[in-house]
Amino acid sequence: MTAIAPFIAANVDAAAADPALHLEIHFKVMRLLQDKPDMSQRQMAKALGLSLGKTNYCVQALLAKGWLKLQNFSGNTN
């Protein structure tokens, strides 16, 4: 577990009531992706101490705001 995981896990429910905390969690997600851009959402959830659903919610919100962009995997056989 990373150093930021306990902070996020303890405060993720408070984020809905506090927009500043919600924004801080989004920035932590973006910092993690900046360091490891090929990280899966499952790996992000584990590193941040969040559920996979909450991580997906954060990623979708960042995509909707235009703060993240997804790229298709051209070599993917699935």
Backbone as a ProteinNet text record, in pm:
[ID]
protein_1_A
[PRIMARY]
MTAIAPFIAANVDAAAADPALHLEIHFKVMRLLQDKPDMSQRQMAKALGLSLGKTNYCVQALLAKGWLKLQNFSGNTN
[TERTIARY]
84	0	89.1	50.3	131.3	104.7	184.7	170.4	39.4	-15.2	-139.1	-263.1	-248.8	-364.9	-443.8	-381.2	-461.2	-539.3	-480.8	-549.9	-675	-661.3	-774.8	-879.9	-838.8	-934.6	-1014.6	-951.9	-1020.1	-1112.8	-1088.7	-1162.7	-1245.8	-1255.3	-1324.4	-1473.5	-1537.4	-1678.8	-1702.3	-1607.4	-1619.6	-1604	-1548.2	-1524.2	-1653.4	-1759.8	-1887.4	-1937.6	-1910.2	-1955.3	-1856.6	-1733.4	-1629.5	-1567	-1604.9	-1550.3	-1398.1	-1337.3	-1191.3	-1125.3	-1181.5	-1127.6	-1148.4	-1264.1	-1293.5	-1188.6	-1158.2	-1058.1	-920.2	-888.2	-758.4	-743	-848.5	-843.3	-821.4	-888.5	-868.6	-723.8	-664	-523.7	-431.7	-462.9	-381.7	-391.4	-510.2	-527.1	-442.9	-447.4	-370.6	-220.1	-175.2	-31.8	13.8	-68.3	-35.8	-26.8	-120.8	-118.1	-1.6	39.9	155.7	280.8	293	409	403.5	283.3	266	146.4	163.2	49.7	-13.9	55.8	-1.2	-68.1	-89.2	-148.4	-297.6	-343	-485.1	-562.9	-694.7	-777	-768.4	-756.8	-743.9	-614.4	-505	-377.5	-385.5	-452.7	-470.2	-549.5	-657.6	-741.6	-660.6	-579.1	-496.8	-395	-329.5	-228	-287.9	-410.9	-474.2	-557.8	-580.4	-663	-810.8	-853.5	-993.5	-1052.5	-1184.8	-1248.6	-1233.9	-1249	-1241	-1351.8	-1470.3	-1582.2	-1555.8	-1499.3	-1468.5	-1357.3	-1262.5	-1155.2	-1211.8	-1300.4	-1363.3	-1443.7	-1514.4	-1591.5	-1500.3	-1386.3	-1290.1	-1235.8	-1199	-1145.1	-1250.2	-1374.2	-1480.6	-1505.4	-1500.7	-1519	-1406.1	-1283.5	-1168.9	-1177.3	-1225.5	-1245.3	-1351.7	-1461.9	-1570.9	-1526.2	-1435.4	-1384.1	-1276.6	-1229.9	-1124	-985	-973.2	-843.1	-763.2	-829.3	-763.8	-809.7	-724.2	-760	-721.3	-807.1	-777.5	-726.6	-645.1	-589.1	-616.3	-662	-685.3	-553.6	-555.8	-439.1	-447	-363.8	-370.2	-325.8	-241.3	-192.1	-275.2	-384.9	-468.1	-546.3	-540.7	-611.1	-751.7	-791	-926.3	-1024.6
-116.8	0	123.8	224.9	345.4	437.6	541.3	636.5	713.5	732.3	808.7	722.9	591.9	503.6	522.2	528.7	546.5	676.8	782.1	910.4	898.8	839	827.6	734.5	619.9	523	582.4	661.9	719.6	833.5	895.6	1016	1005.7	888.9	879.4	908.2	870.5	899.7	1047.6	1112.8	1255.6	1337.8	1279.6	1352.7	1399.7	1323.6	1363.6	1492.9	1514.1	1633.5	1748.9	1721.5	1824	1826.9	1924.2	1929.8	1940.9	2007.3	2020.2	1884.4	1802.4	1668.5	1581.3	1596.1	1522.5	1557.2	1683.8	1729.2	1675	1670.7	1618.9	1471	1393.6	1252.2	1239.5	1323.3	1321.2	1353.1	1449.2	1482.1	1366.5	1295.7	1179.8	1070.4	1052.5	955.8	999.3	1128.3	1176.7	1166	1193.2	1179	1034.9	943.8	801.9	762.9	810.8	780.2	848.2	962.5	1029.4	944.8	885.4	801.1	667.3	611.3	479.5	483.8	539.1	558.5	429.9	317.9	192.7	111.8	172.1	104.3	78.6	-40.1	-73.3	-10.9	-4	49.9	-38.8	-167.3	-259.4	-230.8	-207.9	-175.3	-39.6	56.8	188.5	177.3	99.8	83.8	27.7	-71.4	-131.9	-31.4	41.9	138.8	253.7	293.3	406.1	365.3	235.9	190.4	215.6	219.3	240.7	112.9	105.1	-6.8	14.8	-92.4	-81.7	8.7	0.3	84.9	232.7	267	407.7	458.5	371.7	410	435.2	347	364.8	494	524.5	647.9	769.6	768.5	879.1	891.9	778.8	780.8	833.6	787.1	833.6	983.6	1033	1176.1	1256.7	1207.1	1276.3	1273.3	1164	1156.4	1256	1263.9	1355.4	1501.3	1532.8	1669.3	1699.9	1596.5	1616.4	1618.5	1578	1577.9	1453.3	1348.3	1224.1	1190.2	1121.5	1068.8	922.3	840.9	699.3	674	572.2	535	386.9	350.3	209.5	136.5	9.2	-75.8	-140.2	-97.5	-149.9	-295.1	-340.2	-477.1	-573.6	-526.8	-610	-710.4	-837.9	-941.8	-964.9	-901.2	-918.4	-824
0	0	0	-75.4	-84.9	33.2	42.9	152.9	144.8	24.4	11.6	32.1	28.9	38.9	168.9	286.5	408.5	408.4	355	347.9	262.8	145.7	54.9	112.1	161.7	215	330.3	413.2	528.5	489.8	376.6	341.8	215	154.9	27.1	40.8	151.5	170	198.1	260.8	287.8	160.7	56.5	-67.7	-131.5	-117.2	-175.6	-112.4	15.3	85.2	72.7	38.8	32.8	-106.3	-189.5	-325.7	-330.3	-232.8	-232.5	-212.4	-125.8	-103.5	-226.9	-289.7	-413.7	-519.6	-533.1	-629	-594	-465.4	-423.1	-460.4	-443.7	-481.6	-631.6	-710.2	-855.7	-891	-823.3	-850.3	-813.2	-706.5	-668.9	-775.3	-831.7	-941.3	-1060.8	-1093.9	-1209.2	-1185.2	-1063.1	-1033.1	-1047.8	-1002.6	-1015.4	-1162.7	-1243.3	-1386.5	-1457.2	-1407.9	-1466.3	-1445.7	-1327.6	-1298.2	-1370.9	-1384.4	-1446.6	-1541.8	-1661.3	-1752.8	-1804.1	-1796.7	-1845.8	-1734.7	-1620	-1504.7	-1528.7	-1491.1	-1503.6	-1387.5	-1403.6	-1295.7	-1172	-1190	-1076.1	-1000.1	-1072.3	-1008.7	-938.2	-1002.6	-940.9	-811.4	-814.3	-695.7	-579.5	-608.1	-502.9	-449.4	-537.8	-496.2	-415.5	-447.3	-380.3	-259.7	-242.9	-131.9	-153.6	-279.7	-315.2	-371.6	-373.7	-441.7	-592.1	-667.3	-812.8	-865.8	-807.7	-850	-826.8	-711.6	-682.5	-773.1	-802.5	-894.1	-1032.8	-1078.1	-1208.5	-1211.8	-1104.4	-1095.9	-1111.8	-1043.7	-1053.7	-1195.8	-1255.4	-1391.7	-1488.9	-1476.1	-1565.4	-1549	-1425.5	-1400.9	-1464.5	-1454.3	-1514.5	-1666.7	-1723.1	-1868.1	-1912.6	-1838.5	-1873	-1867.5	-1775.1	-1762.9	-1866.6	-1935.4	-2033.8	-1972.6	-1847.3	-1780.1	-1811.8	-1858.8	-1901.3	-2041.8	-2113.7	-2245	-2247.7	-2307.6	-2323	-2463.1	-2474.5	-2603.3	-2624.1	-2744.2	-2775.3	-2789.4	-2753.9	-2769.8	-2907.2	-2999.6	-3136.1	-3144.3	-3053.9	-3057.2	-2974.9	-2917.4	-2831.8	-2915	-2878.6	-2953.5	-2901.4	-2792.1	-2736.2	-2798.9
[MASK]
++++++++++++++++++++++++++++++++++++++++++++++++++++++++++++++++++++++++++++++

